[in-house]
Structure formats: C-alpha cells, structure tokens
Amino acid sequence: MKKPIPVPKEVPFEAEELFFSTTDLRGIIQFGNDVFIRISGYPSETILGAPHNIIRHPDMPKSVFKLFWDTLKANKPIGAYVKNMAADGRYYWVFAFAFPVNGGYLSIRFKPSSKVFDRVQEIYAHVLAHEKETSMDDAAPLLHELIRKEGFRDYEDFMVQATILELSSRDKTLKASKETISNDHVIQDISEVTSKTATSLDQNFAKISAYQKSNEVFINSVNMLENEFNKLKFLSINMKILAGNFGDEAVTLGVISEEFSNLATKIEEQLTSFSSFVHELQNAIKHCSLHLAALKTQMIMVDFFVKESINKLSTSENAFAGMLQNREVFTSLFTHSIKTLAHELEVLQNRLNSITTQIKDIQKFISGLEVIKQIGAIESARTDEVKKSFDYYLTEMDSFTTLLSRTISTLNEQRDVLSKNTNEIYQSSDRVSGNIERLFEMALLKG
C-alpha cells in the first residue's frame, strides 16, 4: 500500500474521545474501536490486518518507536507522545499508553493537552534532526539526555509524570466543558461506576503525591546528613592529630579520638546504605504511580468503549461484536494491573520496613556520639589549654548529634505517612478490582 503524503493539517477529535487498537506480537492490527477507525481515515477492511506502522508519521523519531516496542517486548507497559498520520496525510497527536496482553499488545490513546506536550514536540524535532544526520541508535542517547534536562530522572520517570499530568489535564478539560447527560439509565449507571472508580483512583494519586513529597524529605535529609557528616569526618581526623600533639596530657583524649574516628566510619557506612534504600523507595513509588495511572486509563477507555457500543444498538445488529471480542482482553489486563499494583505496594512496604531498621541503626549512633562528647568534655577540662583546643570539636560534635536526632524524628514522621497511605491504597485498589467486568455486564444487560 502506498503511504500518503503528509499535509500540515490536523485531524480534529475531542478530549472526551478515547480510542484503542490491539495488535498481535508482530504489530499487525487486529481490532480498533470506531474512533480509531474514523480518525485513521482508513476503512476497517483496510486497516485491520495491516501493520501498525500504517499510521506512522515521518515527523516521529524512530528512536521513540524503538523504545516503545522494546519496552513492550520486555513485557512492560509504556506511555509516549505519538504523532500519527491519517489516510489523507493529515496528522493527529495522541498520548498512547500501551500494554502487553495475551498474544499481543493493546494501546489506549487520548488527546494530549498538558504543558509537557509542548516541550515534547520540541524534543522530538531535535531528536529527529539528529537521526537524519546520524542514525537511530546515535539519536537514542539524545532523547534521554533532553528528557533529563527537563528535570526527569529517566524515561520511566518522564512517562509516569506525563501520564499523570495528561490524565489530570483531560479531567480539567472535561469538567470545564458542558457535559451532556444521557437519558439512557444504563449509560447513567455505567457513568456512576466509572466516576466512583476514577474518584477512588484520583484519591490514590493524591496519596502518591504525598509519597513524592515524603520521598523528597528523605532525599533532602540524607543529602544534608551526608554534607554535615563530611565535616564531622574531618573533625575526627583533626581531633586525633590534636590529641597526639598534646602527648601525655591528652592520652585519654587520644583514645576517645580513636573511638570517634571508628564511629565516624560506621556512620558513613550507615548513611551510604540508607541513601541506597531511599533510592530504592523512589523506584517503588514510581512503579506504584505507573500502575495507578494504568488502571485509570483502562477504566475510562472501557467506559467510553461500552457506551460507544450501546449507542450503536439502534443502527447495527452487531453493535456488541467488538465489545464481546475485547471483553476478556480488558478484564484480564485490569486484573493483572491490580495484582501488579498490589505487588508494588508490597515492595514499597518492604522498603519502608527496611528504612525503619535503617533509622533505628542510625539512632544508635546518637548514644555513641553523646558518650564520646561527654567523656571528651571531662577529659579536656583537665587543663585550660587542652579544653580551649578541644571545645570547637566538641561543639561541632554536639551540633551534628542534634541534627541527627532532629532528622530521625522527621524521617519517622514521613515513614508513618507513607505506611498509612500504602495500606489505604491497597484497600482502595482491592475494592475496584472487579469494576471493569461490571461495566461489560451492565452494557450487555442493555443488549
């Protein structure tokens, strides 16, 4: 089939319109809902059975598609901004959230509208230009570099944040528009189930935001402790040297300085370990966010799809054919996403338990520093000269001990918040686990 020539005109579609397609493992299109068929501009008999790249726009960097398909083939979901091309050469931008499903892949798309979208178009233009000058493989690192420059840690972080922002932006757009309320009682009931599910998931998103804030506190606290500890580490070295300079007058202080040096080494090891746990916690939070976003995307897609099918009842004898064909795909995917979220919440809770242990281990050092400080104060007071020389070190030690104690209190508070939210998200997600199947059942009763 001859590819159309791109034209600089956009295919219009509304924020409330969602569409999806399924493919086999080779990317051959097996199904597309009515909106997908309409926007693509291809007759269903043409696009079904065609490779998914039939709608690929030449403005899209190949490195983005490689990342997209490599992630799916690794059995992981992925979200990305995609510029597609219709049969008449016009373009349409979507945010695509794709998932591995049994025997292939399912991609849900909706209209992008967040502030991230504008920046992505510029990033893609830079990456595409680089691809034309070099190659797809050479341009891939540039894609990741430009994403990091936008403040994201990596593509996965970008994908999670972009998905959440796009869903939020879509919600605001729909609330601002005049919503047409259907007179059909079944459609009203379906909307109610979807609305309650979406509200529950949005509340979980709010808790995830609290996660992010708590994790920032963890990261900032660790960075602050590490910076202050670097000063303390040099203090222990200098204190040991100073004790040696005083000779017999400060023999005991020399022993204390040695103990201080040993304790400083243990504190350094503990802070390094704690920092590692905090970064693991960061990844666990990111994965929970991703799967919550996946659940909401799947829910609103099925809501739109079953209503799309119901609205065809008066004009088609096979109005529910597509719905019946894809029912198992969506219900299985939603169930899998719920289970995956539950697993990630369990991982998150384990990370929190590990952090609890880490905090307790750090807390032990406070007692050790207090003992060293008190004995040091007693021994240095034996002569004015020694006292004058050691006062600075003891004061700095006291400052670090106070900081450590205050930081541990803050970390305990944030850990409790995270643990509480984790339990609430788990319970909330479990309550919505059967809602996708419920939407299909409600629609079938109408038929």
Secondary structure as UniProt FT lines:
FT   TURN            15..16
FT   STRAND          19..24
FT   TURN            25..26
FT   STRAND          28..32
FT   HELIX           34..40
FT   HELIX           44..47
FT   TURN            48..49
FT   HELIX           52..55
FT   TURN            58..59
FT   HELIX           62..73
FT   TURN            74..75
FT   STRAND          78..85
FT   TURN            87..88
FT   STRAND          91..101
FT   TURN            102..103
FT   STRAND          104..110
FT   HELIX           115..133
FT   HELIX           136..149
FT   TURN            150..151
FT   HELIX           155..176
FT   HELIX           185..245
FT   HELIX           247..250
FT   HELIX           251..310
FT   TURN            311..315
FT   TURN            317..320
FT   HELIX           321..380
FT   TURN            381..382
FT   HELIX           384..431
FT   TURN            432..434
FT   HELIX           435..446
//
